[in-house]
């Protein structure tokens, strides 16, 4: 990876997102909690959700990841309250397609992922970028199963 590639990949916008992750506090009494780890890079995300009427009523996340994983968690976290499992799964699938297949970034309500488009070329970063949406989708499934 050249210096120019690194500069493009770790843009100021990505670093700003990574420094300001919303809902970066664990919940006291979540409906469900899921911890996911990327074996390739060691990034770890723990997500807590409180679900009411099939929607995320409260959200917390503990993110131990590279700047790209942190930026992804920041984007996701800014949109989580009020989302359904289907919306989270759609965003996860769209983000995966953006990274792996060159598809467009996730649609509303999960806007903002275009900043991570340069990461398409760095397959070793994809798992970290996907962790938050994967963990949240799994937590929503667990919450529904428990209800």
N, C-alpha and C positions, 0 to 999 in steps of 0.2 A: 504494500500500500504506500503510495507516494505521499509527500507532504500535502500536495494539492488535494488528493483524495481525502485525506484526514480532515482538512479544513472544510471541504464540501460536506463530509459526513457529519462532523460535529459543528454545525453552524451555530451562530450566536442564538438563534431562535430555539434550537434543540437544548442548548445549555441553559437558557432562561427557563424553559419548561421544566427541565430536570431539577432546577433549583427551587421550584415553586409547585410542588405536587399537592393538589387539593385532597382533602379528606385523608391526610397522612397520619391518622390517629386510629388505633384499634377501638372497636365498639365494646362497651361493657356487657351488653346482652344481645348479641346478634342471633338472628334466626338460623344462620349458617355461616361457617368459616371454612375456607379452603386455602391451603398452602400449596403453591406449585414452585418447582425448581427446574431450571434448565440444566441438564447434565453437561451440556457442552461448555457453558461459560460460568456456571455456578450462580447465576442470577436467581433470586428468590423473591416471590411475592406472596403475601398473606392478605386475603381479602375477607372482610366481614360484611355481611348484608343483613339488614332488617327488612323483611318483606311484609307488606300489607296490601291486601287486595290484588296480589299478583304483580306488584310493582315495588321497586326498591324505595323504601321510605327513609333508610339511613344507610350510610356506606362508610367503611373505613378500610384503609390499606396501609400495609407496612411493606415498603419496597426497598430491596437490597439488590440493585442492578446497576448495569452500566448506564451511561448518560442516555443512550437510546431507549433502554427499558424504562428508565425514569421518565423520559419525555412521553413515552407511550402511556404510562400510568397517569401522568398529568393530564393528557388529553382525555383519556377515558374517564378519569375521576371528575373532570369538569362537566361531564354529561350524564353521570350515573343516576342521580336522584330522579325518580319517576319512571325509570326505564323498566320494561318487561324483559322476561327471559328471551323471548323471540327477538327483541330489538338488540339485546347484547349478543346473542348468537349470530345475528345478521352482521353486526359490526365486526365480530371476530372473523367470520367467513370472508367478508369484504377486505379486511386488513390482510388476511392470509393471501387472498387472491392478488392484492396490490403488491405484496412482497414477492410472491412466487411466480405469478403469471403476468405481471405488468398491467393488471387491471387498475381502474381508477381508485382513488382513496375512498374509504367508507363514506356513505351518504349521511345526510342529516338523520337523526340528531347528533351523530358522532363525527362532526366535522373537525378538521384541523390536522388530520393525519398526513396531508400532502407534504408536510415538513419532513416526514420520514421516508419519502420516496427515494432519496439517494441511497438508503440502506438496502434497496433491492439487490444491489451488486455484492452485498456482504452477507452471504447465507448463514455464516456463523453468528450473526446478530438477530436473525429472524425469531428464534425461540424467545429471546429476552423481550423483544418488542411485542410478542403475542401473549406473554404471560398474564398480564392483568385481565385482558378480555377472556382468556381461557379460564382463569380462576373465578372470575365473576359469573360466567356462564355455568360453571360447575356448582358454584354456591347457590345460584338461583335454582338449579335442578334439585339440589339437596333440600332447599327450603320448600319447594313444591312437593317433594316426596314426603317430607315430614308433616305437611299440612293436612 
